[in-house]
């Protein structure tokens, strides 16, 4: 059974809670990633995603050059230990429908990230089909056109 430290990516770029949304977006652009761990030194505080910046920042009218990462980040994130087995982490990822998790050591310092891509490439014993299916299951969003009324009834 593969352990997380065998599959994870080390040397992960982090962002601080007081950094601006623009700094976070630029870091994501430079790294071609959609999520960054938010850390105070080596301690994991949460995660910020490109979606957080758009939904919790831009769509709410935040001034992107003044709003801080801490204003939009997710604090209560799924994380794992580097010595856990990959299968147990994949089960949790499937349950919470996440594609990547921060990895911490026993002192809870950030040491890397584990993504589905890492697992697909490095952990050959993982059942990726079940994991991808569980994570990708749609949440059935409301997909009505602008101005449409609920239940398909015509406006009066």
C-alpha positions in Angstrom: 0.0 0.0 0.0 1.4 3.4 -1.0 1.8 6.1 1.6 1.1 9.7 1.0 4.8 10.8 1.2 5.5 8.5 -1.7 3.0 10.2 -4.0 2.7 13.8 -2.8 4.3 16.9 -4.4 6.9 18.6 -2.1 8.1 22.2 -2.2 4.6 23.6 -2.5 4.2 27.4 -2.9 2.1 29.0 -0.2 0.4 32.3 0.4 -0.1 34.3 3.6 -3.4 35.3 5.0 -2.6 39.0 4.7 -1.6 38.8 1.0 -4.0 40.4 -1.4 -6.3 38.5 -3.8 -4.3 39.9 -6.7 -1.1 38.4 -5.2 -2.9 35.1 -4.8 -4.2 35.2 -8.4 -0.8 36.1 -9.8 0.8 33.2 -7.9 -1.8 30.8 -9.3 -1.2 32.2 -12.8 2.6 31.8 -12.4 2.3 28.3 -11.1 -0.6 27.2 -13.4 -2.6 26.0 -10.4 -6.1 26.7 -9.1 -5.4 26.4 -5.3 -2.8 27.5 -2.8 -2.3 26.5 0.8 -2.6 29.5 3.2 0.1 29.4 5.8 1.4 31.4 8.7 5.0 30.3 8.4 4.9 26.5 8.1 1.5 26.2 9.8 -1.5 25.4 7.6 -4.4 27.9 8.1 -6.5 27.0 5.1 -6.7 27.0 1.3 -7.6 29.6 -1.2 -8.8 28.6 -4.7 -9.4 30.6 -7.9 -13.1 29.9 -7.2 -12.9 31.4 -3.7 -11.4 34.6 -5.3 -14.2 34.8 -7.8 -17.2 33.7 -5.7 -16.3 35.2 -2.3 -14.2 38.1 -3.6 -15.1 39.5 -7.0 -18.8 38.5 -7.0 -19.2 40.1 -3.6 -17.6 43.4 -4.7 -14.3 43.1 -2.8 -11.6 45.4 -4.0 -9.1 42.8 -5.2 -6.1 45.0 -4.5 -7.2 45.5 -0.9 -9.0 42.4 0.1 -6.9 39.8 1.9 -6.7 36.1 1.3 -8.0 35.6 4.8 -11.3 37.3 3.6 -12.1 34.6 1.1 -10.1 31.5 2.1 -11.6 28.2 3.3 -10.3 27.6 6.9 -11.7 24.2 7.7 -10.0 22.1 4.9 -9.4 18.4 4.5 -5.8 17.6 5.1 -3.7 14.5 5.7 -0.5 13.2 7.3 2.4 12.3 5.2 2.5 8.8 6.7 -1.1 7.9 6.0 -1.9 5.4 3.3 -3.1 6.8 0.0 -6.3 4.7 -0.1 -7.7 6.2 3.2 -7.0 9.7 2.0 -8.7 9.0 -1.4 -11.8 7.8 0.6 -11.9 11.1 2.4 -11.3 13.1 -0.8 -14.2 11.2 -2.4 -16.4 11.9 0.6 -15.8 15.6 0.5 -15.4 15.9 -3.3 -12.0 17.5 -3.3 -9.2 17.0 -5.9 -6.2 18.0 -3.7 -5.3 18.0 0.0 -2.5 19.6 1.9 -0.1 17.2 3.6 1.3 17.9 7.0 3.9 16.2 9.2 3.3 15.0 12.8 4.0 18.6 14.0 1.2 19.8 11.6 3.7 21.7 9.4 2.9 21.8 5.7 5.2 19.4 3.8 3.4 19.0 0.5 0.2 18.5 -1.4 -1.5 15.3 -2.6 -3.6 15.7 -5.8 -5.5 13.2 -7.9 -2.8 13.7 -10.6 -0.1 12.7 -8.1 -2.0 9.6 -7.2 -2.7 8.7 -10.8 1.0 9.0 -11.8 2.7 7.7 -8.6 0.4 5.4 -6.7 -0.4 2.6 -9.0 -2.4 0.6 -6.5 -5.1 3.3 -6.1 -8.5 2.8 -7.7 -8.8 6.1 -9.6 -12.1 5.3 -11.4 -14.0 5.2 -8.1 -12.3 8.2 -6.8 -12.8 10.3 -9.9 -16.5 9.3 -10.0 -17.1 10.1 -6.4 -15.3 13.5 -6.6 -16.9 14.5 -9.9 -20.5 13.5 -9.0 -22.6 16.6 -9.9 -24.3 18.5 -7.1 -27.3 19.2 -9.3 -27.0 23.0 -9.6 -30.0 25.1 -10.6 -29.3 25.7 -14.3 -32.1 28.0 -15.4 -31.6 30.7 -18.0 -31.7 34.3 -16.8 -35.3 35.4 -16.5 -36.6 31.8 -16.4 -39.1 30.9 -13.8 -38.9 27.8 -11.5 -40.4 24.5 -12.6 -40.5 25.7 -16.2 -43.7 27.7 -15.8 -44.2 30.7 -18.1 -43.9 34.1 -16.6 -47.2 36.1 -16.4 
